[in-house]
């Protein structure tokens, strides 16, 4: 079955042109664009190490903050318990 309509041929032409444009773009990019040389690789690893160290420092800081908050709440609870115990002692005497 052969379609010989003006719209069909134009759609075919557009598809071929699009495919040709995509292939020409793919072939024009150099194959070595993805490779990293030694200097770039070292720089990237240093950057990643620095980023990881920063993340560890932030996590440590958050952990210290949580520990202080916990200690403060424990001290507050202890003061409250002592206060209640002293008030009970006053009333029983």
PyMOL Python script that loads the backbone (N, CA, C, O; Angstrom):
from pymol import cmd

cmd.read_pdbstr("""\
ATOM      1  N   UNK A   1       0.846  -1.170   0.000  1.00  0.00           N
ATOM      2  CA  UNK A   1       0.000   0.000   0.000  1.00  0.00           C
ATOM      3  C   UNK A   1       0.898   1.242   0.000  1.00  0.00           C
ATOM      4  O   UNK A   1       1.757   1.370   0.872  1.00  0.00           O
ATOM      5  N   UNK A   2       0.728   2.110  -0.908  1.00  0.00           N
ATOM      6  CA  UNK A   2       1.581   3.280  -1.067  1.00  0.00           C
ATOM      7  C   UNK A   2       0.753   4.530  -0.823  1.00  0.00           C
ATOM      8  O   UNK A   2      -0.290   4.731  -1.445  1.00  0.00           O
ATOM      9  N   UNK A   3       1.234   5.378   0.101  1.00  0.00           N
ATOM     10  CA  UNK A   3       0.568   6.653   0.362  1.00  0.00           C
ATOM     11  C   UNK A   3       1.299   7.728  -0.419  1.00  0.00           C
ATOM     12  O   UNK A   3       2.506   7.910  -0.266  1.00  0.00           O
ATOM     13  N   UNK A   4       0.576   8.422  -1.237  1.00  0.00           N
ATOM     14  CA  UNK A   4       1.207   9.480  -2.005  1.00  0.00           C
ATOM     15  C   UNK A   4       0.444  10.771  -1.739  1.00  0.00           C
ATOM     16  O   UNK A   4      -0.095  11.393  -2.655  1.00  0.00           O
ATOM     17  N   UNK A   5       0.412  11.152  -0.503  1.00  0.00           N
ATOM     18  CA  UNK A   5      -0.250  12.396  -0.152  1.00  0.00           C
ATOM     19  C   UNK A   5       0.795  13.433   0.168  1.00  0.00           C
ATOM     20  O   UNK A   5       1.928  13.105   0.521  1.00  0.00           O
ATOM     21  N   UNK A   6       0.405  14.704   0.042  1.00  0.00           N
ATOM     22  CA  UNK A   6       1.354  15.786   0.301  1.00  0.00           C
ATOM     23  C   UNK A   6       1.781  15.797   1.774  1.00  0.00           C
ATOM     24  O   UNK A   6       2.955  16.006   2.077  1.00  0.00           O
ATOM     25  N   UNK A   7       0.835  15.573   2.685  1.00  0.00           N
ATOM     26  CA  UNK A   7       1.139  15.564   4.112  1.00  0.00           C
ATOM     27  C   UNK A   7       2.054  14.418   4.501  1.00  0.00           C
ATOM     28  O   UNK A   7       2.933  14.585   5.345  1.00  0.00           O
ATOM     29  N   UNK A   8       1.856  13.261   3.894  1.00  0.00           N
ATOM     30  CA  UNK A   8       2.668  12.090   4.209  1.00  0.00           C
ATOM     31  C   UNK A   8       4.120  12.314   3.809  1.00  0.00           C
ATOM     32  O   UNK A   8       5.035  11.996   4.569  1.00  0.00           O
ATOM     33  N   UNK A   9       4.329  12.864   2.615  1.00  0.00           N
ATOM     34  CA  UNK A   9       5.701  13.125   2.166  1.00  0.00           C
ATOM     35  C   UNK A   9       6.376  14.197   3.014  1.00  0.00           C
ATOM     36  O   UNK A   9       7.573  14.121   3.290  1.00  0.00           O
ATOM     37  N   UNK A  10       5.596  15.198   3.423  1.00  0.00           N
ATOM     38  CA  UNK A  10       6.179  16.257   4.246  1.00  0.00           C
ATOM     39  C   UNK A  10       6.562  15.702   5.620  1.00  0.00           C
ATOM     40  O   UNK A  10       7.609  16.067   6.154  1.00  0.00           O
ATOM     41  N   UNK A  11       5.735  14.825   6.204  1.00  0.00           N
ATOM     42  CA  UNK A  11       6.055  14.207   7.486  1.00  0.00           C
ATOM     43  C   UNK A  11       7.304  13.352   7.366  1.00  0.00           C
ATOM     44  O   UNK A  11       8.145  13.332   8.264  1.00  0.00           O
ATOM     45  N   UNK A  12       7.417  12.642   6.244  1.00  0.00           N
ATOM     46  CA  UNK A  12       8.592  11.820   6.009  1.00  0.00           C
ATOM     47  C   UNK A  12       9.844  12.690   5.913  1.00  0.00           C
ATOM     48  O   UNK A  12      10.893  12.349   6.460  1.00  0.00           O
ATOM     49  N   UNK A  13       9.720  13.820   5.208  1.00  0.00           N
ATOM     50  CA  UNK A  13      10.837  14.733   5.026  1.00  0.00           C
ATOM     51  C   UNK A  13      11.275  15.307   6.378  1.00  0.00           C
ATOM     52  O   UNK A  13      12.471  15.405   6.655  1.00  0.00           O
ATOM     53  N   UNK A  14      10.309  15.682   7.212  1.00  0.00           N
ATOM     54  CA  UNK A  14      10.629  16.236   8.531  1.00  0.00           C
ATOM     55  C   UNK A  14      11.328  15.193   9.392  1.00  0.00           C
ATOM     56  O   UNK A  14      12.291  15.507  10.092  1.00  0.00           O
ATOM     57  N   UNK A  15      10.844  13.945   9.344  1.00  0.00           N
ATOM     58  CA  UNK A  15      11.455  12.873  10.130  1.00  0.00           C
ATOM     59  C   UNK A  15      12.888  12.622   9.693  1.00  0.00           C
ATOM     60  O   UNK A  15      13.770  12.445  10.533  1.00  0.00           O
ATOM     61  N   UNK A  16      13.127  12.604   8.399  1.00  0.00           N
ATOM     62  CA  UNK A  16      14.483  12.380   7.882  1.00  0.00           C
ATOM     63  C   UNK A  16      15.387  13.542   8.265  1.00  0.00           C
ATOM     64  O   UNK A  16      16.532  13.326   8.661  1.00  0.00           O
ATOM     65  N   UNK A  17      14.894  14.766   8.154  1.00  0.00           N
ATOM     66  CA  UNK A  17      15.691  15.934   8.516  1.00  0.00           C
ATOM     67  C   UNK A  17      16.033  15.922  10.012  1.00  0.00           C
ATOM     68  O   UNK A  17      17.164  16.225  10.392  1.00  0.00           O
ATOM     69  N   UNK A  18      15.070  15.575  10.845  1.00  0.00           N
ATOM     70  CA  UNK A  18      15.308  15.514  12.293  1.00  0.00           C
ATOM     71  C   UNK A  18      16.349  14.448  12.627  1.00  0.00           C
ATOM     72  O   UNK A  18      17.255  14.683  13.427  1.00  0.00           O
ATOM     73  N   UNK A  19      16.213  13.293  12.017  1.00  0.00           N
ATOM     74  CA  UNK A  19      17.174  12.213  12.246  1.00  0.00           C
ATOM     75  C   UNK A  19      18.571  12.621  11.785  1.00  0.00           C
ATOM     76  O   UNK A  19      19.557  12.355  12.472  1.00  0.00           O
ATOM     77  N   UNK A  20      18.655  13.259  10.636  1.00  0.00           N
ATOM     78  CA  UNK A  20      19.939  13.721  10.111  1.00  0.00           C
ATOM     79  C   UNK A  20      20.563  14.760  11.044  1.00  0.00           C
ATOM     80  O   UNK A  20      21.767  14.714  11.299  1.00  0.00           O
ATOM     81  N   UNK A  21      19.769  15.685  11.548  1.00  0.00           N
ATOM     82  CA  UNK A  21      20.279  16.715  12.459  1.00  0.00           C
ATOM     83  C   UNK A  21      20.781  16.077  13.755  1.00  0.00           C
ATOM     84  O   UNK A  21      21.834  16.459  14.266  1.00  0.00           O
ATOM     85  N   UNK A  22      20.042  15.118  14.281  1.00  0.00           N
ATOM     86  CA  UNK A  22      20.458  14.454  15.516  1.00  0.00           C
ATOM     87  C   UNK A  22      21.758  13.685  15.320  1.00  0.00           C
ATOM     88  O   UNK A  22      22.645  13.735  16.174  1.00  0.00           O
ATOM     89  N   UNK A  23      21.875  12.986  14.221  1.00  0.00           N
ATOM     90  CA  UNK A  23      23.100  12.235  13.954  1.00  0.00           C
ATOM     91  C   UNK A  23      24.293  13.158  13.742  1.00  0.00           C
ATOM     92  O   UNK A  23      25.395  12.857  14.199  1.00  0.00           O
ATOM     93  N   UNK A  24      24.088  14.275  13.055  1.00  0.00           N
ATOM     94  CA  UNK A  24      25.212  15.187  12.827  1.00  0.00           C
ATOM     95  C   UNK A  24      25.679  15.796  14.146  1.00  0.00           C
ATOM     96  O   UNK A  24      26.877  16.001  14.338  1.00  0.00           O
ATOM     97  N   UNK A  25      24.749  16.090  15.061  1.00  0.00           N
ATOM     98  CA  UNK A  25      25.149  16.602  16.373  1.00  0.00           C
ATOM     99  C   UNK A  25      25.912  15.542  17.161  1.00  0.00           C
ATOM    100  O   UNK A  25      26.899  15.855  17.828  1.00  0.00           O
ATOM    101  N   UNK A  26      25.465  14.305  17.090  1.00  0.00           N
ATOM    102  CA  UNK A  26      26.135  13.232  17.815  1.00  0.00           C
ATOM    103  C   UNK A  26      27.548  12.998  17.287  1.00  0.00           C
ATOM    104  O   UNK A  26      28.474  12.757  18.062  1.00  0.00           O
ATOM    105  N   UNK A  27      27.710  13.067  15.973  1.00  0.00           N
ATOM    106  CA  UNK A  27      29.030  12.833  15.392  1.00  0.00           C
ATOM    107  C   UNK A  27      29.970  14.013  15.586  1.00  0.00           C
ATOM    108  O   UNK A  27      31.187  13.834  15.615  1.00  0.00           O
ATOM    109  N   UNK A  28      29.417  15.225  15.720  1.00  0.00           N
ATOM    110  CA  UNK A  28      30.282  16.399  15.831  1.00  0.00           C
ATOM    111  C   UNK A  28      30.900  16.531  17.223  1.00  0.00           C
ATOM    112  O   UNK A  28      31.946  17.165  17.363  1.00  0.00           O
ATOM    113  N   UNK A  29      30.276  15.945  18.265  1.00  0.00           N
ATOM    114  CA  UNK A  29      30.859  16.034  19.601  1.00  0.00           C
ATOM    115  C   UNK A  29      32.063  15.103  19.682  1.00  0.00           C
ATOM    116  O   UNK A  29      31.996  13.963  19.225  1.00  0.00           O
ATOM    117  N   UNK A  30      33.143  15.570  20.250  1.00  0.00           N
ATOM    118  CA  UNK A  30      34.339  14.729  20.330  1.00  0.00           C
ATOM    119  C   UNK A  30      34.144  13.579  21.323  1.00  0.00           C
ATOM    120  O   UNK A  30      33.450  13.720  22.330  1.00  0.00           O
ATOM    121  N   UNK A  31      34.756  12.469  21.025  1.00  0.00           N
ATOM    122  CA  UNK A  31      34.627  11.284  21.878  1.00  0.00           C
ATOM    123  C   UNK A  31      35.414  11.444  23.173  1.00  0.00           C
ATOM    124  O   UNK A  31      35.111  10.768  24.157  1.00  0.00           O
ATOM    125  N   UNK A  32      36.402  12.309  23.199  1.00  0.00           N
ATOM    126  CA  UNK A  32      37.240  12.482  24.381  1.00  0.00           C
ATOM    127  C   UNK A  32      36.665  13.505  25.352  1.00  0.00           C
ATOM    128  O   UNK A  32      37.303  13.815  26.358  1.00  0.00           O
ATOM    129  N   UNK A  33      35.501  14.024  25.082  1.00  0.00           N
ATOM    130  CA  UNK A  33      34.917  15.051  25.961  1.00  0.00           C
ATOM    131  C   UNK A  33      34.602  14.490  27.334  1.00  0.00           C
ATOM    132  O   UNK A  33      34.588  15.246  28.305  1.00  0.00           O
ATOM    133  N   UNK A  34      34.354  13.220  27.452  1.00  0.00           N
ATOM    134  CA  UNK A  34      33.988  12.617  28.717  1.00  0.00           C
ATOM    135  C   UNK A  34      35.193  12.216  29.570  1.00  0.00           C
ATOM    136  O   UNK A  34      35.050  12.015  30.776  1.00  0.00           O
ATOM    137  N   UNK A  35      36.342  12.099  28.980  1.00  0.00           N
ATOM    138  CA  UNK A  35      37.521  11.646  29.713  1.00  0.00           C
ATOM    139  C   UNK A  35      38.097  12.758  30.569  1.00  0.00           C
ATOM    140  O   UNK A  35      38.107  13.922  30.168  1.00  0.00           O
ATOM    141  N   UNK A  36      38.573  12.394  31.743  1.00  0.00           N
ATOM    142  CA  UNK A  36      39.232  13.348  32.629  1.00  0.00           C
ATOM    143  C   UNK A  36      40.723  13.016  32.674  1.00  0.00           C
ATOM    144  O   UNK A  36      41.108  11.855  32.806  1.00  0.00           O
ATOM    145  N   UNK A  37      41.538  14.030  32.564  1.00  0.00           N
ATOM    146  CA  UNK A  37      42.961  13.755  32.687  1.00  0.00           C
ATOM    147  C   UNK A  37      43.320  13.679  34.178  1.00  0.00           C
ATOM    148  O   UNK A  37      42.467  13.899  35.037  1.00  0.00           O
ATOM    149  N   UNK A  38      44.550  13.375  34.467  1.00  0.00           N
ATOM    150  CA  UNK A  38      44.986  13.132  35.843  1.00  0.00           C
ATOM    151  C   UNK A  38      44.770  14.360  36.739  1.00  0.00           C
ATOM    152  O   UNK A  38      44.332  14.228  37.881  1.00  0.00           O
ATOM    153  N   UNK A  39      45.075  15.536  36.223  1.00  0.00           N
ATOM    154  CA  UNK A  39      44.948  16.756  37.015  1.00  0.00           C
ATOM    155  C   UNK A  39      43.486  17.020  37.378  1.00  0.00           C
ATOM    156  O   UNK A  39      43.176  17.360  38.520  1.00  0.00           O
ATOM    157  N   UNK A  40      42.601  16.864  36.411  1.00  0.00           N
ATOM    158  CA  UNK A  40      41.180  17.073  36.665  1.00  0.00           C
ATOM    159  C   UNK A  40      40.639  16.030  37.633  1.00  0.00           C
ATOM    160  O   UNK A  40      39.806  16.335  38.487  1.00  0.00           O
ATOM    161  N   UNK A  41      41.112  14.812  37.494  1.00  0.00           N
ATOM    162  CA  UNK A  41      40.665  13.742  38.384  1.00  0.00           C
ATOM    163  C   UNK A  41      41.103  14.020  39.824  1.00  0.00           C
ATOM    164  O   UNK A  41      40.329  13.835  40.763  1.00  0.00           O
ATOM    165  N   UNK A  42      42.355  14.466  39.986  1.00  0.00           N
ATOM    166  CA  UNK A  42      42.865  14.790  41.322  1.00  0.00           C
ATOM    167  C   UNK A  42      42.087  15.950  41.926  1.00  0.00           C
ATOM    168  O   UNK A  42      41.764  15.934  43.114  1.00  0.00           O
ATOM    169  N   UNK A  43      41.788  16.950  41.117  1.00  0.00           N
ATOM    170  CA  UNK A  43      41.039  18.109  41.585  1.00  0.00           C
ATOM    171  C   UNK A  43      39.630  17.700  42.020  1.00  0.00           C
ATOM    172  O   UNK A  43      39.113  18.167  43.035  1.00  0.00           O
ATOM    173  N   UNK A  44      39.032  16.826  41.235  1.00  0.00           N
ATOM    174  CA  UNK A  44      37.682  16.355  41.553  1.00  0.00           C
ATOM    175  C   UNK A  44      37.679  15.538  42.844  1.00  0.00           C
ATOM    176  O   UNK A  44      36.778  15.686  43.670  1.00  0.00           O
ATOM    177  N   UNK A  45      38.673  14.686  43.017  1.00  0.00           N
ATOM    178  CA  UNK A  45      38.724  13.876  44.240  1.00  0.00           C
ATOM    179  C   UNK A  45      38.989  14.753  45.465  1.00  0.00           C
ATOM    180  O   UNK A  45      38.448  14.488  46.538  1.00  0.00           O
ATOM    181  N   UNK A  46      39.814  15.791  45.317  1.00  0.00           N
ATOM    182  CA  UNK A  46      40.057  16.718  46.428  1.00  0.00           C
ATOM    183  C   UNK A  46      38.777  17.467  46.787  1.00  0.00           C
ATOM    184  O   UNK A  46      38.459  17.663  47.961  1.00  0.00           O
ATOM    185  N   UNK A  47      38.061  17.874  45.766  1.00  0.00           N
ATOM    186  CA  UNK A  47      36.804  18.595  45.978  1.00  0.00           C
ATOM    187  C   UNK A  47      35.794  17.693  46.685  1.00  0.00           C
ATOM    188  O   UNK A  47      35.097  18.133  47.599  1.00  0.00           O
ATOM    189  N   UNK A  48      35.718  16.440  46.263  1.00  0.00           N
ATOM    190  CA  UNK A  48      34.803  15.488  46.890  1.00  0.00           C
ATOM    191  C   UNK A  48      35.192  15.210  48.341  1.00  0.00           C
ATOM    192  O   UNK A  48      34.330  15.099  49.212  1.00  0.00           O
ATOM    193  N   UNK A  49      36.511  15.098  48.595  1.00  0.00           N
ATOM    194  CA  UNK A  49      36.979  14.854  49.955  1.00  0.00           C
ATOM    195  C   UNK A  49      36.641  16.036  50.855  1.00  0.00           C
ATOM    196  O   UNK A  49      36.232  15.856  52.002  1.00  0.00           O
ATOM    197  N   UNK A  50      36.813  17.236  50.335  1.00  0.00           N
ATOM    198  CA  UNK A  50      36.505  18.443  51.094  1.00  0.00           C
ATOM    199  C   UNK A  50      35.003  18.517  51.392  1.00  0.00           C
ATOM    200  O   UNK A  50      34.593  18.898  52.488  1.00  0.00           O
ATOM    201  N   UNK A  51      34.218  18.156  50.423  1.00  0.00           N
ATOM    202  CA  UNK A  51      32.763  18.153  50.593  1.00  0.00           C
ATOM    203  C   UNK A  51      32.345  17.135  51.655  1.00  0.00           C
ATOM    204  O   UNK A  51      31.476  17.415  52.481  1.00  0.00           O
ATOM    205  N   UNK A  52      32.962  15.962  51.629  1.00  0.00           N
ATOM    206  CA  UNK A  52      32.648  14.920  52.604  1.00  0.00           C
ATOM    207  C   UNK A  52      33.079  15.351  54.007  1.00  0.00           C
ATOM    208  O   UNK A  52      32.364  15.115  54.981  1.00  0.00           O
ATOM    209  N   UNK A  53      34.246  15.982  54.106  1.00  0.00           N
ATOM    210  CA  UNK A  53      34.739  16.453  55.400  1.00  0.00           C
ATOM    211  C   UNK A  53      33.795  17.513  55.972  1.00  0.00           C
ATOM    212  O   UNK A  53      33.521  17.531  57.172  1.00  0.00           O
ATOM    213  N   UNK A  54      33.306  18.386  55.108  1.00  0.00           N
ATOM    214  CA  UNK A  54      32.360  19.414  55.531  1.00  0.00           C
ATOM    215  C   UNK A  54      31.069  18.769  56.049  1.00  0.00           C
ATOM    216  O   UNK A  54      30.494  19.213  57.042  1.00  0.00           O
ATOM    217  N   UNK A  55      30.632  17.726  55.364  1.00  0.00           N
ATOM    218  CA  UNK A  55      29.427  17.009  55.769  1.00  0.00           C
ATOM    219  C   UNK A  55      29.632  16.347  57.137  1.00  0.00           C
ATOM    220  O   UNK A  55      28.736  16.374  57.981  1.00  0.00           O
ATOM    221  N   UNK A  56      30.819  15.749  57.357  1.00  0.00           N
ATOM    222  CA  UNK A  56      31.123  15.127  58.648  1.00  0.00           C
ATOM    223  C   UNK A  56      31.137  16.164  59.769  1.00  0.00           C
ATOM    224  O   UNK A  56      30.620  15.914  60.857  1.00  0.00           O
ATOM    225  N   UNK A  57      31.736  17.339  59.499  1.00  0.00           N
ATOM    226  CA  UNK A  57      31.778  18.398  60.505  1.00  0.00           C
ATOM    227  C   UNK A  57      30.372  18.847  60.872  1.00  0.00           C
ATOM    228  O   UNK A  57      30.069  19.072  62.044  1.00  0.00           O
ATOM    229  N   UNK A  58      29.525  18.975  59.876  1.00  0.00           N
ATOM    230  CA  UNK A  58      28.151  19.404  60.116  1.00  0.00           C
ATOM    231  C   UNK A  58      27.401  18.361  60.940  1.00  0.00           C
ATOM    232  O   UNK A  58      26.656  18.709  61.856  1.00  0.00           O
ATOM    233  N   UNK A  59      27.596  17.085  60.616  1.00  0.00           N
ATOM    234  CA  UNK A  59      26.935  16.010  61.365  1.00  0.00           C
ATOM    235  C   UNK A  59      27.436  15.984  62.805  1.00  0.00           C
ATOM    236  O   UNK A  59      26.654  15.784  63.735  1.00  0.00           O
ATOM    237  N   UNK A  60      28.737  16.185  62.987  1.00  0.00           N
ATOM    238  CA  UNK A  60      29.317  16.207  64.334  1.00  0.00           C
ATOM    239  C   UNK A  60      28.762  17.373  65.140  1.00  0.00           C
ATOM    240  O   UNK A  60      28.453  17.228  66.323  1.00  0.00           O
ATOM    241  N   UNK A  61      28.638  18.517  64.501  1.00  0.00           N
ATOM    242  CA  UNK A  61      28.102  19.699  65.164  1.00  0.00           C
ATOM    243  C   UNK A  61      26.653  19.459  65.591  1.00  0.00           C
ATOM    244  O   UNK A  61      26.258  19.826  66.698  1.00  0.00           O
ATOM    245  N   UNK A  62      25.869  18.846  64.716  1.00  0.00           N
ATOM    246  CA  UNK A  62      24.478  18.543  65.048  1.00  0.00           C
ATOM    247  C   UNK A  62      24.385  17.528  66.187  1.00  0.00           C
ATOM    248  O   UNK A  62      23.501  17.619  67.039  1.00  0.00           O
ATOM    249  N   UNK A  63      25.300  16.568  66.192  1.00  0.00           N
ATOM    250  CA  UNK A  63      25.309  15.565  67.260  1.00  0.00           C
ATOM    251  C   UNK A  63      25.663  16.215  68.605  1.00  0.00           C
ATOM    252  O   UNK A  63      25.032  15.924  69.621  1.00  0.00           O
ATOM    253  N   UNK A  64      26.663  17.087  68.608  1.00  0.00           N
ATOM    254  CA  UNK A  64      27.040  17.786  69.836  1.00  0.00           C
ATOM    255  C   UNK A  64      25.878  18.637  70.353  1.00  0.00           C
ATOM    256  O   UNK A  64      25.626  18.708  71.556  1.00  0.00           O
ATOM    257  N   UNK A  65      25.192  19.268  69.430  1.00  0.00           N
ATOM    258  CA  UNK A  65      24.047  20.098  69.791  1.00  0.00           C
ATOM    259  C   UNK A  65      22.944  19.241  70.426  1.00  0.00           C
ATOM    260  O   UNK A  65      22.330  19.647  71.412  1.00  0.00           O
ATOM    261  N   UNK A  66      22.701  18.066  69.860  1.00  0.00           N
ATOM    262  CA  UNK A  66      21.684  17.154  70.396  1.00  0.00           C
ATOM    263  C   UNK A  66      22.083  16.654  71.780  1.00  0.00           C
ATOM    264  O   UNK A  66      21.234  16.526  72.662  1.00  0.00           O
ATOM    265  N   UNK A  67      23.374  16.370  71.976  1.00  0.00           N
ATOM    266  CA  UNK A  67      23.859  15.908  73.285  1.00  0.00           C
ATOM    267  C   UNK A  67      23.651  16.996  74.338  1.00  0.00           C
ATOM    268  O   UNK A  67      23.190  16.713  75.444  1.00  0.00           O
ATOM    269  N   UNK A  68      23.993  18.244  73.995  1.00  0.00           N
ATOM    270  CA  UNK A  68      23.805  19.354  74.937  1.00  0.00           C
ATOM    271  C   UNK A  68      22.332  19.531  75.281  1.00  0.00           C
ATOM    272  O   UNK A  68      21.978  19.768  76.436  1.00  0.00           O
ATOM    273  N   UNK A  69      21.482  19.414  74.276  1.00  0.00           N
ATOM    274  CA  UNK A  69      20.042  19.557  74.501  1.00  0.00           C
ATOM    275  C   UNK A  69      19.534  18.459  75.434  1.00  0.00           C
ATOM    276  O   UNK A  69      18.726  18.717  76.327  1.00  0.00           O
ATOM    277  N   UNK A  70      20.009  17.240  75.221  1.00  0.00           N
ATOM    278  CA  UNK A  70      19.612  16.113  76.072  1.00  0.00           C
ATOM    279  C   UNK A  70      20.090  16.332  77.511  1.00  0.00           C
ATOM    280  O   UNK A  70      19.334  16.123  78.459  1.00  0.00           O
ATOM    281  N   UNK A  71      21.352  16.756  77.666  1.00  0.00           N
ATOM    282  CA  UNK A  71      21.889  16.994  79.002  1.00  0.00           C
ATOM    283  C   UNK A  71      21.102  18.092  79.719  1.00  0.00           C
ATOM    284  O   UNK A  71      20.819  17.989  80.913  1.00  0.00           O
ATOM    285  N   UNK A  72      20.757  19.137  78.980  1.00  0.00           N
ATOM    286  CA  UNK A  72      20.008  20.240  79.567  1.00  0.00           C
ATOM    287  C   UNK A  72      18.630  19.765  80.040  1.00  0.00           C
ATOM    288  O   UNK A  72      18.171  20.145  81.117  1.00  0.00           O
ATOM    289  N   UNK A  73      17.979  18.932  79.227  1.00  0.00           N
ATOM    290  CA  UNK A  73      16.660  18.422  79.627  1.00  0.00           C
ATOM    291  C   UNK A  73      16.774  17.494  80.834  1.00  0.00           C
ATOM    292  O   UNK A  73      15.885  17.477  81.686  1.00  0.00           O
ATOM    293  N   UNK A  74      17.866  16.719  80.916  1.00  0.00           N
ATOM    294  CA  UNK A  74      18.077  15.842  82.073  1.00  0.00           C
ATOM    295  C   UNK A  74      18.300  16.661  83.345  1.00  0.00           C
ATOM    296  O   UNK A  74      17.769  16.330  84.406  1.00  0.00           O
ATOM    297  N   UNK A  75      19.091  17.737  83.230  1.00  0.00           N
ATOM    298  CA  UNK A  75      19.334  18.603  84.381  1.00  0.00           C
ATOM    299  C   UNK A  75      18.045  19.265  84.844  1.00  0.00           C
ATOM    300  O   UNK A  75      17.787  19.383  86.042  1.00  0.00           O
ATOM    301  N   UNK A  76      17.245  19.690  83.886  1.00  0.00           N
ATOM    302  CA  UNK A  76      15.970  20.327  84.214  1.00  0.00           C
ATOM    303  C   UNK A  76      15.045  19.335  84.927  1.00  0.00           C
ATOM    304  O   UNK A  76      14.391  19.683  85.910  1.00  0.00           O
ATOM    305  N   UNK A  77      14.997  18.113  84.426  1.00  0.00           N
ATOM    306  CA  UNK A  77      14.167  17.082  85.056  1.00  0.00           C
ATOM    307  C   UNK A  77      14.668  16.766  86.466  1.00  0.00           C
ATOM    308  O   UNK A  77      13.870  16.545  87.377  1.00  0.00           O
ATOM    309  N   UNK A  78      15.979  16.747  86.641  1.00  0.00           N
ATOM    310  CA  UNK A  78      16.562  16.473  87.963  1.00  0.00           C
ATOM    311  C   UNK A  78      16.220  17.601  88.938  1.00  0.00           C
ATOM    312  O   UNK A  78      15.869  17.338  90.088  1.00  0.00           O
ATOM    313  N   UNK A  79      16.320  18.855  88.485  1.00  0.00           N
ATOM    314  CA  UNK A  79      15.970  20.004  89.339  1.00  0.00           C
ATOM    315  C   UNK A  79      14.496  19.939  89.752  1.00  0.00           C
ATOM    316  O   UNK A  79      14.141  20.201  90.901  1.00  0.00           O
ATOM    317  N   UNK A  80      13.658  19.586  88.791  1.00  0.00           N
ATOM    318  CA  UNK A  80      12.229  19.477  89.068  1.00  0.00           C
ATOM    319  C   UNK A  80      11.963  18.380  90.103  1.00  0.00           C
ATOM    320  O   UNK A  80      11.174  18.566  91.030  1.00  0.00           O
ATOM    321  N   UNK A  81      12.630  17.236  89.932  1.00  0.00           N
ATOM    322  CA  UNK A  81      12.466  16.129  90.881  1.00  0.00           C
ATOM    323  C   UNK A  81      12.947  16.530  92.266  1.00  0.00           C
ATOM    324  O   UNK A  81      12.297  16.211  93.262  1.00  0.00           O
ATOM    325  N   UNK A  82      14.085  17.230  92.345  1.00  0.00           N
ATOM    326  CA  UNK A  82      14.615  17.683  93.628  1.00  0.00           C
ATOM    327  C   UNK A  82      13.668  18.675  94.297  1.00  0.00           C
ATOM    328  O   UNK A  82      13.462  18.634  95.510  1.00  0.00           O
ATOM    329  N   UNK A  83      13.098  19.562  93.490  1.00  0.00           N
ATOM    330  CA  UNK A  83      12.183  20.567  94.016  1.00  0.00           C
ATOM    331  C   UNK A  83      10.935  19.893  94.590  1.00  0.00           C
ATOM    332  O   UNK A  83      10.465  20.244  95.672  1.00  0.00           O
ATOM    333  N   UNK A  84      10.412  18.922  93.846  1.00  0.00           N
ATOM    334  CA  UNK A  84       9.222  18.202  94.326  1.00  0.00           C
ATOM    335  C   UNK A  84       9.540  17.413  95.597  1.00  0.00           C
ATOM    336  O   UNK A  84       8.725  17.356  96.519  1.00  0.00           O
ATOM    337  N   UNK A  85      10.720  16.807  95.640  1.00  0.00           N
ATOM    338  CA  UNK A  85      11.111  16.040  96.820  1.00  0.00           C
ATOM    339  C   UNK A  85      11.256  16.962  98.040  1.00  0.00           C
ATOM    340  O   UNK A  85      10.850  16.605  99.146  1.00  0.00           O
ATOM    341  N   UNK A  86      11.834  18.143  97.827  1.00  0.00           N
ATOM    342  CA  UNK A  86      11.998  19.081  98.961  1.00  0.00           C
ATOM    343  C   UNK A  86      10.648  19.609  99.423  1.00  0.00           C
ATOM    344  O   UNK A  86      10.450  19.827 100.619  1.00  0.00           O
ATOM    345  N   UNK A  87       9.723  19.818  98.503  1.00  0.00           N
ATOM    346  CA  UNK A  87       8.381  20.291  98.900  1.00  0.00           C
ATOM    347  C   UNK A  87       7.645  19.198  99.679  1.00  0.00           C
ATOM    348  O   UNK A  87       6.946  19.504 100.645  1.00  0.00           O
ATOM    349  N   UNK A  88       7.785  17.949  99.285  1.00  0.00           N
ATOM    350  CA  UNK A  88       7.170  16.840 100.002  1.00  0.00           C
ATOM    351  C   UNK A  88       7.768  16.722 101.417  1.00  0.00           C
ATOM    352  O   UNK A  88       7.073  16.430 102.390  1.00  0.00           O
ATOM    353  N   UNK A  89       9.071  16.961 101.482  1.00  0.00           N
ATOM    354  CA  UNK A  89       9.742  16.871 102.770  1.00  0.00           C
ATOM    355  C   UNK A  89       9.253  17.985 103.710  1.00  0.00           C
ATOM    356  O   UNK A  89       9.121  17.754 104.912  1.00  0.00           O
ATOM    357  N   UNK A  90       8.986  19.169 103.189  1.00  0.00           N
ATOM    358  CA  UNK A  90       8.490  20.281 103.981  1.00  0.00           C
ATOM    359  C   UNK A  90       7.107  19.971 104.537  1.00  0.00           C
ATOM    360  O   UNK A  90       6.800  20.265 105.692  1.00  0.00           O
ATOM    361  N   UNK A  91       6.268  19.359 103.671  1.00  0.00           N
ATOM    362  CA  UNK A  91       4.893  19.094 104.080  1.00  0.00           C
ATOM    363  C   UNK A  91       4.795  17.935 105.064  1.00  0.00           C
ATOM    364  O   UNK A  91       3.856  17.876 105.858  1.00  0.00           O
ATOM    365  N   UNK A  92       5.731  17.036 105.022  1.00  0.00           N
ATOM    366  CA  UNK A  92       5.674  15.880 105.925  1.00  0.00           C
ATOM    367  C   UNK A  92       6.262  16.213 107.288  1.00  0.00           C
ATOM    368  O   UNK A  92       5.988  15.507 108.258  1.00  0.00           O
ATOM    369  N   UNK A  93       7.048  17.248 107.384  1.00  0.00           N
ATOM    370  CA  UNK A  93       7.675  17.593 108.666  1.00  0.00           C
ATOM    371  C   UNK A  93       6.769  18.395 109.512  1.00  0.00           C
ATOM    372  O   UNK A  93       7.136  18.772 110.625  1.00  0.00           O
TER     373      UNK A  93
END
""", "prot")
cmd.dss("prot")
cmd.show_as("cartoon", "prot")
cmd.util.cbc("prot")
cmd.orient("prot")
